[in-house]
Amino acid sequence: MDDVKKLLAGFADHAVDGLPAADVDADVARGRRALRRIRARRRVTGVLCIAAATTAVLAVGNQVKWWGAGQSEVAGGPDEPASAAGAETGSSLAKPAQSPGADEGTMSTFGAAGVTLVANREAWNNISCSLAPEGWALRAPSDANHVQLAPPTMRTADLGSNGGLDVQTIDAARSLQGIRVSESAGKVFHLGTSDGRESGQVLLGERWLLVQLPAGNKDWNDDLLRRFMASCTVN
């Protein structure tokens, strides 16, 4: 700074005519203040750069948590471990429906709005199904080749002819309207409408299994009906 002051004093000695004399001390003071401001800005800039770099590292760290273990994982919260995609979330649709050929001895992993299939160990005369809609009651007496189940909201005594789930064996396939055909585990499933009711049928051995849903059905769907039929056998 002394060298700068000497330089300014040298210039002051060569003042231009008509201009006031230079105030070297004031100029040096202004220069010092400007230098302090510059140094202060540099310190602030350095802190901001360090903070930005730290934030970038944290962001990269979170991305490693998100993608590092592969696309099948999703990130949890700060203290929450990542969970596999598609894990159960409490919703009835959290797990995908299993194929009709899957293990039928365990509870169904798929439920419609008001129906969940569970393990069934009761044989219905000539018809045996390893799955049954939970809470649905068997109406008695029943024919050896025809059973009817009442939904949980209805007493079996009040069940009308079309108000329950009808399961029966028939010699020949019914003619269905709006038919939809699918194949799984070597079985061909026919879904459509019969007698104004949503129905499904499948050939089991030499006889057909016909399942008719309650009239005005709102609790079943195609996947649930196929899975139920796939669990059945005919004696």
Backbone hydrogen bonds in HBPLUS format (Angstrom, degrees):
<---DONOR---> <-ACCEPTOR-->    atom                        ^
c    i                          cat <-CA-CA->   ^        H-A-AA   ^      H-
h    n   atom  resd res      DA  || num        DHA   H-A  angle D-A-AA Bond
n    s   type  num  typ     dist DA aas  dist angle  dist       angle   num
A0005-LYS N   A0001-MET O   2.98 MM   4  6.31 154.0  2.05 147.7 154.7     1
A0006-LYS N   A0002-ASP O   2.95 MM   4  6.26 156.7  2.00 151.7 157.4     2
A0007-LEU N   A0003-ASP O   2.98 MM   4  6.21 155.0  2.04 144.4 151.5     3
A0008-LEU N   A0004-VAL O   2.93 MM   4  6.23 157.4  1.98 150.9 156.6     4
A0009-ALA N   A0005-LYS O   2.91 MM   4  6.13 153.8  1.98 146.0 153.7     5
A0010-GLY N   A0006-LYS O   2.93 MM   4  6.18 147.5  2.04 144.7 153.3     6
A0011-PHE N   A0007-LEU O   3.11 MM   4  6.48 154.0  2.18 145.6 151.9     7
A0012-ALA N   A0008-LEU O   2.87 MM   4  6.14 149.9  1.96 144.9 154.2     8
A0013-ASP N   A0009-ALA O   3.12 MM   4  6.39 137.3  2.31 140.5 150.0     9
A0014-HIS N   A0011-PHE O   2.94 MM   3  5.34 149.3  2.04 107.6 117.3    10
A0019-LEU N   A0016-VAL O   3.21 MM   3  5.85 165.2  2.24 138.7 139.6    11
A0027-ASP N   A0023-ASP O   3.05 MM   4  6.33 156.8  2.10 151.5 158.7    12
A0028-VAL N   A0024-VAL O   2.90 MM   4  6.15 158.9  1.95 155.0 160.6    13
A0029-ALA N   A0025-ASP O   2.95 MM   4  6.19 155.8  2.01 146.3 152.9    14
A0030-ARG N   A0026-ALA O   2.98 MM   4  6.24 159.7  2.02 149.2 154.0    15
A0031-GLY N   A0027-ASP O   2.92 MM   4  6.16 153.1  1.99 144.9 153.1    16
A0032-ARG N   A0028-VAL O   2.89 MM   4  6.18 152.8  1.96 148.8 155.7    17
A0033-ARG N   A0029-ALA O   3.00 MM   4  6.32 158.7  2.05 149.4 154.8    18
A0034-ALA N   A0030-ARG O   2.94 MM   4  6.17 160.8  1.98 149.6 155.1    19
A0035-LEU N   A0031-GLY O   2.92 MM   4  6.15 151.9  2.00 145.6 153.5    20
A0036-ARG N   A0032-ARG O   2.94 MM   4  6.26 154.6  2.00 149.1 155.5    21
A0037-ARG N   A0033-ARG O   3.01 MM   4  6.32 157.1  2.06 149.3 155.4    22
A0038-ILE N   A0034-ALA O   2.98 MM   4  6.25 156.4  2.03 147.1 153.6    23
A0039-ARG N   A0035-LEU O   2.95 MM   4  6.22 163.8  1.98 151.6 155.5    24
A0040-ALA N   A0036-ARG O   2.88 MM   4  6.11 154.9  1.95 147.5 154.7    25
A0041-ARG N   A0037-ARG O   2.91 MM   4  6.18 160.7  1.95 150.7 155.5    26
A0042-ARG N   A0038-ILE O   2.97 MM   4  6.26 154.2  2.03 147.8 155.3    27
A0043-ARG N   A0039-ARG O   3.01 MM   4  6.31 152.6  2.08 146.3 153.1    28
A0044-VAL N   A0040-ALA O   3.03 MM   4  6.36 162.7  2.06 153.5 157.4    29
A0045-THR N   A0041-ARG O   2.84 MM   4  6.02 162.9  1.87 152.5 157.7    30
A0046-GLY N   A0042-ARG O   2.92 MM   4  6.08 152.7  2.00 144.1 151.3    31
A0047-VAL N   A0043-ARG O   3.07 MM   4  6.39 154.3  2.13 147.7 153.9    32
A0048-LEU N   A0044-VAL O   2.97 MM   4  6.26 161.4  2.01 153.1 158.1    33
A0049-CYS N   A0045-THR O   2.94 MM   4  6.15 154.2  2.01 147.4 154.5    34
A0050-ILE N   A0046-GLY O   3.02 MM   4  6.27 157.6  2.07 146.2 151.9    35
A0051-ALA N   A0047-VAL O   2.93 MM   4  6.21 158.2  1.98 150.0 156.1    36
A0052-ALA N   A0048-LEU O   2.87 MM   4  6.09 157.2  1.93 148.5 154.7    37
A0053-ALA N   A0049-CYS O   2.92 MM   4  6.15 157.5  1.97 148.7 154.7    38
A0054-THR N   A0050-ILE O   2.94 MM   4  6.18 154.0  2.00 146.8 154.0    39
A0055-THR N   A0051-ALA O   2.93 MM   4  6.18 158.2  1.97 149.0 154.7    40
A0056-ALA N   A0052-ALA O   2.96 MM   4  6.20 154.7  2.03 146.4 153.3    41
A0057-VAL N   A0053-ALA O   3.02 MM   4  6.31 152.6  2.10 145.6 152.5    42
A0058-LEU N   A0054-THR O   2.98 MM   4  6.30 158.6  2.03 150.5 156.1    43
A0059-ALA N   A0055-THR O   2.88 MM   4  6.14 156.6  1.93 149.8 156.5    44
A0060-VAL N   A0056-ALA O   2.95 MM   4  6.19 159.1  2.00 148.9 154.1    45
A0061-GLY N   A0057-VAL O   2.86 MM   4  6.11 151.2  1.95 144.7 153.5    46
A0062-ASN N   A0058-LEU O   2.97 MM   4  6.32 150.6  2.06 149.0 155.8    47
A0063-GLN N   A0059-ALA O   3.03 MM   4  6.35 151.7  2.11 145.7 153.7    48
A0064-VAL N   A0060-VAL O   2.94 MM   4  6.24 149.3  2.03 148.9 157.3    49
A0065-LYS N   A0061-GLY O   3.13 MM   4  6.44 150.3  2.22 141.7 149.4    50
A0066-TRP N   A0062-ASN O   2.91 MM   4  6.22 145.7  2.03 142.8 152.8    51
A0067-TRP N   A0063-GLN O   2.84 MM   4  6.01 174.1  1.85 159.1 159.5    52
A0068-GLY N   A0064-VAL O   2.59 MM   4  4.56 137.0  1.77 127.7 139.3    53
A0070-GLY N   A0067-TRP O   2.97 MM   3  5.41 165.5  1.99 123.9 126.1    54
A0085-ALA N   A0072-SER O   2.92 MM  13  5.55 163.9  1.94 155.5 154.0    55
A0074-VAL N   A0083-SER O   3.32 MM   9  5.96 153.1  2.40 151.4 158.4    56
A0080-GLU N   A0077-GLY O   3.19 MM   3  4.69 162.9  2.22  97.8 102.5    57
A0087-ALA N   A0084-ALA O   3.20 MM   3  5.68 139.5  2.37 139.0 135.8    58
A0094-ALA N   A0091-SER O   3.12 MM   3  5.10 164.4  2.14 111.3 111.5    59
A0102-ALA N   A0099-SER O   2.90 MM   3  5.45 165.0  1.93 126.7 128.0    60
A0108-SER N   A0117-LEU O   2.84 MM   9  5.03 153.9  1.90 134.1 141.1    61
A0112-ALA N   A0115-VAL O   2.87 MM   3  5.15 129.6  2.13 146.4 156.6    62
A0134-GLU N   A0116-THR O   2.80 MM  18  5.66 171.3  1.80 164.4 166.3    63
A0118-VAL N   A0132-ALA O   2.90 MM  14  5.59 166.3  1.92 154.9 155.5    64
A0132-ALA N   A0118-VAL O   2.94 MM  14  5.59 148.5  2.04 151.3 161.5    65
A0120-ASN N   A0130-SER O   2.82 MM  10  4.85 155.5  1.88 124.9 123.8    66
A0124-TRP N   A0127-ILE O   2.71 MM   3  5.01 142.2  1.85 162.3 170.8    67
A0127-ILE N   A0124-TRP O   2.88 MM   3  5.01 164.6  1.90 127.7 128.4    68
A0126-ASN N   A0144-ALA O   3.08 MM  18  5.67 161.2  2.11 149.8 153.9    69
A0235-ASN N   A0126-ASN O   2.87 MM 109  4.98 170.0  1.88 147.8 151.0    70
A0128-SER N   A0233-THR O   3.03 MM 105  5.28 172.0  2.04 153.1 154.4    71
A0233-THR N   A0128-SER O   2.66 MM 105  5.28 147.6  1.76 155.4 166.8    72
A0130-SER N   A0231-SER O   3.05 MM 101  5.29 165.3  2.07 129.1 129.6    73
A0136-TRP N   A0133-PRO O   3.24 MM   3  5.77 167.3  2.26 132.6 134.3    74
A0137-ALA N   A0150-ALA O   2.94 MM  13  5.12 139.9  2.10 145.3 148.6    75
A0150-ALA N   A0137-ALA O   2.73 MM  13  5.12 160.6  1.76 150.1 153.6    76
A0139-ARG N   A0148-GLN O   2.88 MM   9  5.63 169.1  1.89 175.1 171.7    77
A0146-HIS N   A0143-ASP O   3.19 MM   3  4.88 170.4  2.20 102.6 105.2    78
A0169-THR N   A0145-ASN O   2.98 MM  24  5.49 149.7  2.07 149.0 153.9    79
A0147-VAL N   A0167-VAL O   2.79 MM  20  5.29 166.2  1.81 160.4 164.0    80
A0167-VAL N   A0147-VAL O   2.87 MM  20  5.29 173.3  1.87 160.6 161.4    81
A0149-LEU N   A0165-LEU O   2.93 MM  16  4.96 155.7  1.99 132.6 140.2    82
A0165-LEU N   A0149-LEU O   2.82 MM  16  4.96 161.9  1.85 144.9 150.2    83
A0154-MET N   A0151-PRO O   3.04 MM   3  5.62 163.9  2.06 126.4 127.5    84
A0158-ASP N   A0155-ARG O   2.99 MM   3  5.35 139.5  2.16 106.6 117.8    85
A0159-LEU N   A0156-THR O   3.23 MM   3  5.07 161.5  2.27 100.3 105.4    86
A0163-GLY N   A0160-GLY O   3.43 MM   3  5.00 163.8  2.46  94.9  99.5    87
A0215-ALA N   A0162-ASN O   2.78 MM  53  5.55 167.9  1.79 170.0 173.2    88
A0166-ASP N   A0212-GLN O   2.99 MM  46  5.08 153.5  2.06 153.2 154.8    89
A0212-GLN N   A0166-ASP O   2.86 MM  46  5.08 158.0  1.91 145.5 153.0    90
A0168-GLN N   A0210-LEU O   2.97 MM  42  5.37 161.9  2.01 154.7 160.5    91
A0210-LEU N   A0168-GLN O   2.79 MM  42  5.37 173.3  1.80 167.3 169.4    92
A0170-ILE N   A0208-TRP O   2.85 MM  38  5.19 154.6  1.91 143.4 151.6    93
A0208-TRP N   A0170-ILE O   2.87 MM  38  5.19 168.4  1.89 168.4 165.1    94
A0177-GLN N   A0193-THR O   2.93 MM  16  4.94 169.4  1.95 140.2 143.1    95
A0193-THR N   A0177-GLN O   2.83 MM  16  4.94 145.2  1.95 135.5 145.9    96
A0180-ARG N   A0191-LEU O   2.58 MM  11  4.97 144.3  1.70 149.3 158.9    97
A0191-LEU N   A0180-ARG O   2.80 MM  11  4.97 161.3  1.84 146.9 153.2    98
A0182-SER N   A0189-PHE O   3.02 MM   7  5.30 153.0  2.10 144.4 152.6    99
A0189-PHE N   A0182-SER O   2.70 MM   7  5.30 164.3  1.72 169.8 173.2   100
A0184-SER N   A0187-LYS O   2.88 MM   3  5.36 156.1  1.94 151.5 158.8   101
A0187-LYS N   A0184-SER O   2.91 MM   3  5.36 162.8  1.94 118.4 124.2   102
A0190-HIS N   A0201-GLN O   2.92 MM  11  5.25 171.8  1.93 163.1 164.8   103
A0201-GLN N   A0190-HIS O   2.84 MM  11  5.25 149.0  1.94 147.0 156.9   104
A0192-GLY N   A0199-SER O   2.99 MM   7  5.46 162.9  2.02 149.4 150.9   105
A0199-SER N   A0192-GLY O   2.74 MM   7  5.46 171.0  1.74 152.6 152.9   106
A0194-SER N   A0197-ARG O   2.81 MM   3  5.29 164.1  1.84 154.4 154.8   107
A0197-ARG N   A0194-SER O   2.95 MM   3  5.29 159.9  1.99 112.9 119.6   108
A0213-LEU N   A0198-GLU O   2.85 MM  15  5.54 172.7  1.85 174.0 176.4   109
A0200-GLY N   A0211-VAL O   2.85 MM  11  5.27 147.4  1.95 149.2 159.2   110
A0211-VAL N   A0200-GLY O   2.82 MM  11  5.27 169.2  1.83 165.2 167.4   111
A0202-VAL N   A0209-LEU O   3.08 MM   7  5.43 144.8  2.21 139.9 150.7   112
A0209-LEU N   A0202-VAL O   2.87 MM   7  5.43 171.2  1.88 156.7 158.5   113
A0204-LEU N   A0207-ARG O   2.81 MM   3  5.62 161.0  1.85 165.6 168.9   114
A0207-ARG N   A0204-LEU O   3.37 MM   3  5.62 160.5  2.41 127.2 124.2   115
A0217-ASN N   A0214-PRO O   3.06 MM   3  5.28 118.7  2.45 144.9 138.2   116
A0225-LEU N   A0221-ASN O   3.03 MM   4  6.21 163.7  2.05 158.5 163.3   117
A0226-ARG N   A0222-ASP O   2.92 MM   4  6.12 164.9  1.94 156.0 159.9   118
A0227-ARG N   A0223-ASP O   3.02 MM   4  6.16 160.9  2.06 146.6 152.0   119
A0228-PHE N   A0224-LEU O   3.00 MM   4  6.19 156.0  2.06 147.3 153.7   120
A0229-MET N   A0225-LEU O   3.01 MM   4  6.25 168.6  2.02 154.1 156.5   121
A0230-ALA N   A0226-ARG O   2.87 MM   4  6.03 152.8  1.94 149.0 157.1   122
A0231-SER N   A0228-PHE O   3.13 MM   3  5.42 144.9  2.26 103.9 113.9   123
A0232-CYS N   A0229-MET O   3.11 MM   3  5.40 165.5  2.13 112.5 116.9   124
